Amino acid sequence: MTDLIEPDECEILRQLRKSEPIFALLDQADVTELQLQARLRRDYSESVVRAALTLHGLRKKAAGKFSRSEQMWFDRKGFQQATSEAVAQHKAARFGGLVHDYCCGIGGDTIALAERCDVVAVDNNPLPLLCTEWNAEVYDVSRRVKTMCADVETLRDRDGLLHIDPDRRPESHGRVIRVEDSVPDLDALRRMIDEFSGGAIKLSPAGNFIGKFPDAEIELISLRGECKEATVWFGQLAEAGCWRATVLPDGATLAGDPLDAFVEPGALQNYLYDPDPAVVRAGLTPMLAEEAGLTRLDDAEEYLTSNEPIESPFVRAFEVLADLPNNSREIRAFFRKGNFGQVEIKCRHIPIDAEAVRRKLPLGGNEAAVLIFARVRGKSRAIVCRRH
């Protein structure tokens, strides 16, 4: 249990937990928010009403993250930084025995780890730590979870494995992506790597982690097409020097050294492929192309191509309808002759104002198209496709 003096927010959360009927009233509300607040304040304090409205909204937002979101407990920051259930379960599969979950927040990773391990969940803020305790109860794993309110840099117990999610929203900086600006910072994380026998560090996929952990395995994890996190695996849990891209919920994984593969750029063929963002961020596009028998459009592009279609969890496939110069007049002329009613516009490295392009297109039909701006062997092209 927590061992520091609790702030008012914890007491409000405890009062809210004793006021569970308020959530049924929120679910059934058929009036404006102001009318609803006035009605609720007849029976509940203003602080409990505000907390209930906040939590009710967060539970709805969390439906895509957690299978039991309607019963869970969140604060705003903890919700924003919480690991999605599918990602947490994927990572937890590597762990066993005792795990220290540092900077645990509201317990997204703690819950997944506790399904197979004994977990010491540590955070320096009593509010999300209280949420961790209650969320462990929601997932029926509380018997395997011990919580501790402490600064993780002061702890010296190194038995077992480590999972740590450094704070990327420290109060003095706002949101940060540089590992050096996180709390704990890079130096502290490197010390923990040396002291624990193995574990994982959760980082932002947009962070500057490249080259910071030379002997680690770096795994980029995507969920439903969005790159969610970079996981730095170290010690006994790592495949040293390996880069990995994992695609969830499929569970497909691609691993290797990005420098081991090279694919010559070639002409656009009948099918174009957009690699999953985890593959791109891991630098494994050439390896994917080599293994799948695909050609790269350009050294500066991640888009791939082939004459015959392939099926792979690592790419989204498009059938090529037209290869046009990146010229607004010719693009409009092509769409004027077609039967298109909606167009998705994609680009990676060519600066495009997608909405400005869309507004100029004659779209009077009923077919869907995808307009991809990309370099093909050094030249900027507009490639019209449909999803395969």
N, C-alpha and C positions, 0 to 999 in steps of 0.2 A: 504494500500500500504506500501511498505518498507520505513523505516524512517532513515536508516543509509546511509553513503556515499557508493556508489556502486563501487565494484572493476571492473577492465577492462573486466572481463568475462561477466558481465551483459550487458555492452555496446556492446560487440561482439555478444551476443545472440540477442540483440535488432536489430542490423544490419542484422543478419541472418534472423530474422523474416520478415524483409523488403525485403528479397531476396529469396522469396519462389520459383521462377522458378529454382533455383539451384537444388532443390530436383528432379524435373522432369528430369533434365540433368543426375543426378546420377542414377535414375531408368533406363534410356535408354542407359547408357554407354556401349559401346562394345569394349573398349580399356583397356589397362593396367591401374593400379591406377596411376602410374607416368605420363602417357600420359593424363589421365583424369585431374589430378591436374594442369598440364601445360595448358590444354585447359581452365579450370575454372579460372585460375589466369589472363587470358586475360580480364575478365569482373568483377572479384571479388578480394577483398584483400586477402592476404595470410591467415590472421587470420580467416576470414569468411570461406574460403575454408576448413581450418583445422577443424573448428567447424562444418561445414556442413557434412564433412566425418565422424566425430565422432558421430554426432546425427543420421545420416543415418544408421550407423551400430547399434547403440543402439535401434533405432526404429524397426529394423529387429529382433533383439534379444528379444525385448519386445512383439513380436506377441503372444507368449504363455502366457503372463502376463495380457495384456490389449486388450480389443476388439477394441479400437480406437488408437492403438499404432502408426499407420502410421501418425497420426496428433499430437502426444504428444511431450513434451519437457523434456529432461533429461540431467543431468550431470552424469558422470560415477559412482560416489559414490551413488548418489541418486537413480540411476537405480538399483544398486546392493542391496540396502537396501529397495527398494519399496515393499510394500505389494501387492501380486497378486490381481487382481480385484475380483476373486471369494472369496478369503479369506476375503478381506476387506468388501465385501457385506455381507458375513455371520456374521462378527462381528457387522457391523453397524445395523443389525436387532434388537439388544438389546437396542440401544440408541434412545433417543427422546429429543426434546427441544433444549437447547443450549449445545454445546460440544466444549471444548478446545482441539485442536489436537496439542499437544506439540511435538517438534522435527519432524515436518511434512514431511521434505524432499521434494520430488517432488510431493507429494500430493496423493499418492495411497489411503490412508485411508481417507484423507480429502474429496476426490471425493465421495466415497461411503457414508460417513456420511452426506454429503451435499444433497444427494438424499432424505433425510428424516429429517434433522436437520439444524439449523443454526450453523455455524462452525467458530471459531476463530483459524486459522492455524498459528502456531508460529514456527519459526526456527531462529537460530542465524547466518545463512549464507544466504545472499541475493540472491545468484545464484539459489539454489533449490527452494527458496521461490518464485522467479520470475516464475520458472517452474510450481509451484503450481497454481499461478494465471492464467497462460495460459492454464494449463491442466483442470482447473475448467471451463474455457470457452469451451474447446473441448467437455466436457461432459455436457454442458448446465446447470451448477449449480453455476456459478459465482455469481449470485444474493444472494446466501446463504453463501458465503465465504468471510470472512475478513482476510487479512494476516497481520502479525506483525513480524518484525525482532527484536528479543530480546533474551536474556538469560532467559530460562524458570524458572530458580531458583530465578530470581529477581521479578517475577510476583506475585501478591497477590490477583487477582480476583478469587474467588472460587465459583461464581455462575455457575450453570449448572454442567455438567459431564466432565470427563477427559478421553482422550485417549492419551497415550504417548508411543513413540518408542525411548527409550534411544539409544544414539549413541554407537554402538558397534565397531566403527572404529575411535576412537579418535586419533588425529594426533600424540600424544606422545606415543601411545601404539601399533599401528597397530590393527589388528582385535582381539577382546577379546570376551570371552564367560562367564567370571565371572561377576555376577551382580555388585559386588563391584567395578569393573574396568570400568563400563559403565559410560556415562555422560548423565543425572545425575546419581549419584551412588546410592547404596542401601539405605543409610540413607536418601537421598533426596526423593527417591521414597516412602519410608515409611512415611515421613512427608506429602507428597501429598495424600497418602491413608487416613491419618487421617483428612486432611483438606477438601477434596472433598467428596461430598455425595455418589459418586459412579463412576465407570469407569473401564478402562482396561489398562494394561501394556503389551506391545508387547516385548517378549524376544526370544532369540534363543532357539530352542528345545534342543540344546546340552548344554545349560547353567546349572549353579549350583543353580537353583531356588528352588529345593526341600528343604523344611523347612524354607525358607526365608520369606514366607508370610503366617503365620499359619492360619489366619482366612479367607483366600481368596479361591476362586474357581480357579483351574488350568485346563485350557483346552488346549489339544494338538490337533492341526489342521493339517491334511494331505490333499494334493491335488494331485490327480492322482498317489497315492502310495508313495508320498514323504512328509515327515513330515516338514511342513513349519515354524511353529512357536508355541511357548507356550504363551498363553494369560492368564494373571493373572487378573481375574475379582474380583472387590472389592466393598464394600458398597452395595448400593441398586441394583446393577446389578449382584451380585454374589449369588450363592447357597453355603453358607459358608461350608468349609471343604470338598467340593466335588471335585473329579477328573473326567475329562471328555475327551473322545476321539471322535473327529468329523472327518468324512471322506467326503471329497468333490471330485467331484461335486455331489455325491449322497445326501449329507446332513444328512446321518445317524449319530446318536450320541449315545454313551454309557457312562453312568455316574454312579458314586457311590464311595464307599470307597474301595480302593484296599485291605484292610485288612479284608473285609467282606466275601471274597470267598477263598476257598481252594479246589484244585482238586488233588487227588492222581495220581502220574505218573502210566502209564500202558504200555502194550505192543503196538508195532506198529500195526496198523490195515490197512484196505484196502485204506484209504484215509488219506493224510497228508495235514495240513493247515498251511500256513505262515500268522500270524496275521499282520494287517496293522501296520506300524511303529508308528502311533499315539496311538494305543492301547498298544503297547509295552512300549512306553516312558511314558505313563500315568500309567503304572503298573496295567492295567486292564485285562491282559491276563487270570488270573484265573477266573475273573468275566465273561468274554466272554465264556470261556470253560464251566463254570457252566450253563450259560443261554442257550448255544447252544447244550448242551449235548455232549461235546467233552472231550477227555482225553489228558492229557499232557504227552509228551514223557519222560520228566525228569525235576527235580526241577531246573536244570541249563539251561533249554531250553524253548523258547517260542513256539516252534512248537507243534501243536495239531494234534489229529488223531481221526478217527471214522471208523466204518465198513460201514456205509451208507453215501453217499455224502450229504452235506448240501450246501445251497446257502446263502451267507451272504456278505454284503458289507465290513465287517470287516476282511475278510480273502481271501487269494488266495488259491485255492484248487488244489491238485495234486493227481492223481491216482497212487498208489504204484505198481511198476512192480517187484522190487526186493529189498531185504534187505541184504546187503553184509557187511562183516567186513571191517573196514577201512584199507584195505590192497591193495596196488597198483597192485599186481599180480592178485588177485581175481577180482578186478574191471576191469582190462584190459581183462581178460578171459571172463567176462560177455559181454563186449561190442564187443569182437571179434566174438561172436556167434550171435550178433544181427544185425539189419539193420539200425543202427543209423548214421546220417550224421552231426548232430549238437547237441551240448550239452550245456545247461546252467548250471553253477555250483554255488551253494548257500551254505552258512554257516553263522552261527551267532557267535558261541563261540569257535569253533574248528579252530585253525590256519591252513589255507590252502592257498597254492599258486595256485590259480585257473588256471592261464595260464600254469603253469608247469604240472598240472594234465591233462589239455586238450591236450597238445602236445603229451602226452604219450598214449592217447586213440586211438584205431583203429576205425576210423570213415569213413567207405567207403559206407555207405548206404544213405537212403533218409528220414529217420524218425527223429523226434526231441525228445530229452529226457531232463530231468532235473535231475542233480545229486546233492543230498542234503547231506551234512555232518552234522551229529547231534548226540548227546548223547541220547541213549535209555536206560533208567533205569541204568544209570551210565557207559554204554559202548559206545565207539565211533563207529558209523556205517556209511556206505555209502548207501544211499537210492536212488534207481533209480526210477524216476517217469515220468509221462507225465502230462501236464496241463489238468485239467478237464474242 
